[in-house]
Amino acid sequence: MTEGEAEQKRLQAVEFLQRVGGDSDKFADMSAGEYAEHRGFELLNPSRRNHMTKQELDELVDTLGDGLEECLDPSLTREEVISKVQELSDLASGETPEAEEEDDE
């Protein structure tokens, strides 16, 4: 379920409870994510707190594209390819190598 779908369902629940005289405040005070969790759904696109600028997003896409091209190098071992793909995955998810190094210390 997307965050938008969860928000739509939350609003529908609030409206329904208001119509039937139920406790609509319970859902009115929830965020879309809280409502989805309450209903047992997982959000497919949870909103991020750190929004990227278009330039930052373009740079990330370029970096990921370059990294994927490097993975196609036939001289790489399977382990090297897996390692590079993991690095790209971490980069795409917002994890940085610096943060991992700090955790290791």
C-alpha positions as CSV (number, residue, x, y, z in Angstrom):
1,M,0.0,0.0,0.0
2,T,1.4,3.4,-0.9
3,E,1.4,6.3,1.6
4,G,-1.2,8.1,-0.6
5,E,-3.5,5.0,-0.5
6,A,-3.1,4.7,3.3
7,E,-4.0,8.4,3.7
8,Q,-7.1,8.0,1.5
9,K,-8.2,4.9,3.6
10,R,-7.5,6.8,6.8
11,L,-9.7,9.7,5.7
12,Q,-12.4,7.3,4.6
13,A,-12.3,5.7,8.1
14,V,-12.6,9.1,9.8
15,E,-15.6,10.1,7.6
16,F,-17.3,6.8,8.2
17,L,-16.9,7.0,11.9
18,Q,-18.2,10.5,11.9
19,R,-21.3,9.4,10.0
20,V,-22.1,6.5,12.3
21,G,-21.2,8.4,15.5
22,G,-18.0,6.4,16.3
23,D,-14.8,7.6,17.8
24,S,-13.3,9.3,14.7
25,D,-10.5,11.0,16.7
26,K,-8.7,7.7,16.9
27,F,-7.9,7.8,13.2
28,A,-8.0,11.6,12.7
29,D,-4.9,11.9,14.9
30,M,-2.9,9.2,13.1
31,S,-0.5,9.8,10.2
32,A,-0.9,7.7,7.0
33,G,2.0,5.5,8.2
34,E,0.5,5.0,11.6
35,Y,-2.9,4.0,10.1
36,A,-1.2,1.5,7.7
37,E,0.7,0.0,10.6
38,H,-2.5,-0.2,12.7
39,R,-4.2,-2.0,9.8
40,G,-1.3,-4.4,9.4
41,F,-0.2,-3.0,6.0
42,E,3.4,-2.1,4.9
43,L,3.9,1.2,3.1
44,L,5.6,0.8,-0.3
45,N,6.9,4.3,-0.5
46,P,7.3,5.7,3.0
47,S,8.1,9.4,2.9
48,R,11.7,10.4,3.6
49,R,12.6,13.1,6.0
50,N,15.6,14.2,3.8
51,H,14.4,15.3,0.5
52,M,16.9,15.5,-2.3
53,T,17.2,18.4,-4.7
54,K,16.9,17.6,-8.4
55,Q,20.6,18.1,-8.8
56,E,21.4,15.7,-6.0
57,L,19.0,13.1,-7.4
58,D,20.5,13.5,-10.9
59,E,24.0,13.0,-9.4
60,L,22.8,9.9,-7.5
61,V,21.3,8.4,-10.7
62,D,24.5,9.1,-12.6
63,T,26.6,7.5,-9.9
64,L,24.4,4.4,-9.8
65,G,24.4,4.1,-13.5
66,D,28.2,4.3,-13.6
67,G,28.4,1.8,-10.8
68,L,26.1,-0.6,-12.6
69,E,28.3,-0.3,-15.8
70,E,31.3,-1.2,-13.7
71,C,29.5,-4.3,-12.5
72,L,29.3,-5.5,-16.2
73,D,33.1,-5.7,-16.4
74,P,33.7,-9.4,-17.3
75,S,37.1,-9.4,-15.5
76,L,35.4,-9.0,-12.1
77,T,34.8,-12.0,-9.9
78,R,31.4,-12.9,-8.7
79,E,32.3,-11.6,-5.2
80,E,33.5,-8.3,-6.6
81,V,30.3,-7.8,-8.5
82,I,28.2,-8.7,-5.4
83,S,30.3,-6.2,-3.3
84,K,29.8,-3.4,-5.9
85,V,26.1,-4.1,-6.1
86,Q,25.8,-4.0,-2.3
87,E,27.7,-0.7,-2.3
88,L,25.3,0.7,-4.9
89,S,22.3,-0.6,-2.9
90,D,23.6,1.1,0.2
91,L,24.1,4.3,-1.7
92,A,20.6,4.2,-3.2
93,S,19.1,3.6,0.2
94,G,20.9,6.6,1.7
95,E,23.5,4.7,3.6
96,T,27.1,6.0,3.4
97,P,30.3,4.1,3.8
98,E,31.4,6.7,6.4
99,A,28.4,5.8,8.6
100,E,29.3,2.1,8.4
101,E,32.9,2.8,9.3
102,E,31.8,4.8,12.4
103,D,29.6,1.9,13.4
104,D,32.5,-0.5,13.1
105,E,34.7,1.5,15.4
